[in-house]
Amino acid sequence: MTVKLDFEECLKDSPRFRAAIEGVEGDVGELETRLEKLVKQCNSMLEAGKVYCQNSKNFITGLKELGQHCVADSMLTESLQKFSSKLSVIVDAQGELMETTQKSVKLKLHSFVKEDVRRFKDVRKEFERSSENLEAALGRNAQAPRAKLHEVEEASNTLLAARKAFRSEALDYVLQINVTESKKKTDILAAVLSLIEAQAQFFQLGHQSLTEVEDYRKNLSEQHTQLVLNSAREKRDMEQRHAAIKTKDISYDDSIMDFSPDAPSGIAMEGYLYKRASNAFKTWSRRWFSIQKNQLVYQKKFKDQPTVVMEDLRLCTVKTSADNERRFCFEVVSPSKSCLLQADSERQQQGWISAVQNSIASAFQDCREVQHSPRGRDRCSSVSNSSGGQSGEQESTGRQALEEVQKIQGNSQCCDCGEPGPDWASINLGITLCIVCSGIHRSLGVHFSKVRSLTLDSWEPELVRLMCELGNTAINRIYEARIEEITIKKPHSTSPRQDKESWIRSKYVEKKFIQKLPETGRAAPLRRSSARRNRANTQERTGSRPALKPKPNRATLPRLTGLSLSDIGQKNHAGALQDEEEEEDLSGLHPGALLYRSAALQQFPVMADALAHGADVNWVNTTEESSTPLIQAVSANSLAACEFLLQNGANVNQADSNGRGPLHHATILGHTGLVCLFLKRGADYNAKDNKQKDPITIAVENANADIVTLLRIAKMNKEMREMDGAFGQSGDETYQDIFRDFSQMASNNPEKLKRRSTDMKIP
């Protein structure tokens, strides 16, 4: 069965969908006209026996015309053409015995026109009415003044109801279109087959002519039977999918918004926005905007030529517009002009701002070609300043991060091509990159590499510490361990972009150059040693943790050049695992278990190596209360290790068998810096463990004033945002300032966070 329209496309309600709807409606109208004509011709044969032969010829002509209309369906077209040609041979011999068959044809086609087509028209009317209501609700919602909250709420509720009704009617309409398309084929084939079968049975004069198509008729009958079964099955599947989509949460008011710079269509982002005209009336018009070819364009209809708003996003910056009376406004500004736009919601507003910023950052790749001339450097600098839009304080933080990170071994050159002075970084890999390689990394997706500017972006202290724990030399020992065995030549700074892109994908996506995992790296889950069990029992009883060994420095970490995971396990014997782990052999650990152990020991290169070999960042050790690598890093009070795991996709709310997540453990152990980190990363401060204790209760019981303060401020900030409604601000400035101060203290002066309040009382 051919699916005319896709359910996902109808939810998007794009000009493509509208254009497809217009095409389908025209097709159904044409089909209705031809079928009604065919039914009338069939009726004429029954009522006018004396002119039967002539009417039969007209009917045959109608079949031929229908076959020409269904030229896209080869089986239907071929069958109609074959049968009509055979019928024309025996038309003079046909008589009253055809009446039964003709009635069958008439009833089937008449039923299709009167029932299915009418049902299609009824659903179309409901769709058009809901579309008009949605358009009106969108207009009222956009026009609702910011200051009149009751009008805003009324407009928002009206828009929500209109959108729900529209999406429901749109899904029903698409379902009806696809069902009508399927039923059209089966009904027409059934009518024609009944006609041919009756002709073969009752008319000896036509036997010879019909015998010539007997095999084809039988084959087509079998195909029709199978087609009916397939159609019923597909209809059931389609109805189930239709029902499943209708049960989804459609209360949100945003279209699917994914920034995709490498989309095959060349469109990185698209959706509806209101645009304020630059004329004296300052009128607002709703247009379909898209980001493509480093330009911001819009169009009114799908077939219209796009109108370019911003010709070169490299020369633009984007910012919110709070001075305007209308909500959700943002402004794209270039040196020559500005464009004021309005989204339908705050989420859409932030999505478009992020998309424009990402497009601007991607455009920085073009600056490298002119960087070597003073004129080119000036131009790139101006583009960077306009696109970054950072405050003086953030720029200072970026310069400090650049200085600290570039001091690490190997970081003074790009990790992938060796260009000196890289000022971009991949924060989940812990490497520095030049502007060209950073663009390639960005195109890999954030699940492979998260790119950030060392000079334009603000850097949290824990991110700087993480970058200083790894570095290009350590990471290349992992991802280029077998480079001598491979014939591929590593690109240099002047290599073409295509060579760099091929190298980076082979290195980080396909992982062609890492050491292969030995078969011994498939051991069973880790067993808890007696020392670890005793330590855990002590922790459970006292609520505190014995002092940890000093963290191994870079000199004591295993050298990764040419080492497999089994070699790393043996090296760990000689260095970091001297205490309770000295009797445990890590040579047989699989990557998940190795990540688990190295997270507790804060051995960042080993953690990176485990992830490179496919370790699950949320690996669960079932023999140690379902603990995870992130919980192990919490036990070691390692801010940088936790940040490393979070940047690589660790679940900040994954709990152990006691129902305790990382935030619970950080609260129990009194690690204030980690509590601050987890709250910033979205940890649930209301989650309860198996003893029905949430982190706030645990912090109060442990009399930890700093942690209680952080948890209560986070809770209060969320409650304030909920009171402000769905369109509240993203965070109170005081709340942000407090968390920024705690982050700085946790990274630079952690001893100040070790105080407790002995006189704290449980409220």
Sequence and secondary structure as in RCSB ss.txt:
>XXXX:A:sequence
MTVKLDFEECLKDSPRFRAAIEGVEGDVGELETRLEKLVKQCNSMLEAGKVYCQNSKNFITGLKELGQHCVADSM
LTESLQKFSSKLSVIVDAQGELMETTQKSVKLKLHSFVKEDVRRFKDVRKEFERSSENLEAALGRNAQAPRAKLH
EVEEASNTLLAARKAFRSEALDYVLQINVTESKKKTDILAAVLSLIEAQAQFFQLGHQSLTEVEDYRKNLSEQHT
QLVLNSAREKRDMEQRHAAIKTKDISYDDSIMDFSPDAPSGIAMEGYLYKRASNAFKTWSRRWFSIQKNQLVYQK
KFKDQPTVVMEDLRLCTVKTSADNERRFCFEVVSPSKSCLLQADSERQQQGWISAVQNSIASAFQDCREVQHSPR
GRDRCSSVSNSSGGQSGEQESTGRQALEEVQKIQGNSQCCDCGEPGPDWASINLGITLCIVCSGIHRSLGVHFSK
VRSLTLDSWEPELVRLMCELGNTAINRIYEARIEEITIKKPHSTSPRQDKESWIRSKYVEKKFIQKLPETGRAAP
LRRSSARRNRANTQERTGSRPALKPKPNRATLPRLTGLSLSDIGQKNHAGALQDEEEEEDLSGLHPGALLYRSAA
LQQFPVMADALAHGADVNWVNTTEESSTPLIQAVSANSLAACEFLLQNGANVNQADSNGRGPLHHATILGHTGLV
CLFLKRGADYNAKDNKQKDPITIAVENANADIVTLLRIAKMNKEMREMDGAFGQSGDETYQDIFRDFSQMASNNP
EKLKRRSTDMKIP
>XXXX:A:secstr
    S HHHHHHT HHHHHHHHHHHHHHHHHHHHHHHHHHHHHHHHH STTHHHHHHHHHHHHHHHHHHTTT HH
HHHHHHHHHHHHHHSGGG  GGGHHHHHHHHHHHHHIIIIIIHHHHHHHHHHHHHHHHHHHHHHHHHHS TT HH
HHHHHHHHHHHHHHHHHHHHHHHHHHHHHHHHHHHHHHHHHHHHHHHHHHHH STTHHHHHTTHHHHHHHHHHHH
HHHHHHHHHHHHHHHHHHHHHHS            TT TTSEEEEEEEEEE SSTT  EEEEEEEEETTEEEEES
STTS  EEEES GGG EEEE  SSSSSSEEEEE SS EEEEE SSHHHHHHHHHHHHHHHHHHGGGGGGGTTSHH
HHHHHHHHHHHHH   HHHHHHHHHHHHHHHTSTTTTB TTT  BS  EEETTTTEEE HHHHHHHHHH TTT  
EEETTTS   HHHHHHHHHS HHHHHHHHTTTGGG       TTS HHHHHHHHIIIIIS TTS    TTS    
    HHHHHHHHHHHHHS          GGGS   TT  HHHHHHHHHHTTT STTTT   TT  HHHHHHHHHH
HT HHHHHHHHHTT  TT  BTTTTTB HHHHHHHTT HHHHHHHHHTT  TT   TTS  HHHHHHHHT HHHH
HHHHHTT  TT   TTS  HHHHHHHTT HHHHHHHHHHHHHHHHHHHH TT  S  HHHHHHHHHHHHHHHH G
GGG    TT    
